Amino acid sequence: MKVAPLKSSFMLISMLGFMISVVYTAFGKLSETWGFTFGFVFALMFVASFISMTHAPIDQQLKMAEDFSMPRRQEYHKTSVHHK
């Protein structure tokens, strides 16, 4: 079974979405059917992100972290060049 590493924002969105759907359903702004559906989808997203976090190969995660931080390094090098 291949597991793709997911970004941490995916987990954050799943947690926030689940909490918001529960609160909206509890206060009656969202029907129980839609509240359950949204809660179920966001719970599945959370489970997927947790599986990805525990089973993904570390090499792919490190490569994604390098790709994510590379634009900042290039930007820093461009601004740190001193002209004489």
Secondary structure by P-SEA (a helix, b strand, c coil): cbbbbbcaaaaaaaaaaaaaaaaaaaaccccaaaaaaaaaaaaaaaaaaaaaaccccaaaaaaaaaaaaaaaaaaaaaaacccc
